[in-house]
Amino acid sequence: MGTFLFLLLSITSTQQIVEIRNLFEEAVYSEEKAKLCIEKLSNTNNQLLLGYKGAVTIMMANYYFSLLKKLDSFNSGKELL
């Protein structure tokens, strides 16, 4: 029973990582995809996914006009990494 539960959680986790990786690639070209990616990662404590969240948060600086917002976005993402 314990092995089955572990395998089920591993499959779910792998699917989530693939989904986030695909969103991450699209976030380079789309602010909406970057926001969606951050939203999907809002309640994670997985270290790998926190790395993606940090990178996307830094990437959001590209979409801001204000230098202060750019710097804030960069620093927030840097803390997550």
PEZI-V194357 format. One line per field, one symbol per residue. psi: psi as a letter, one per 40 degrees, with the letter a starting at -180 (. if undefined). A space follows every 10 residues. Layout:
psi->???
This chain:
psi->dddddddddd dddddddddd ddddddddeh dddddddddd edfiehdddd dddddddddd ddeidhdddd dddddddddd .
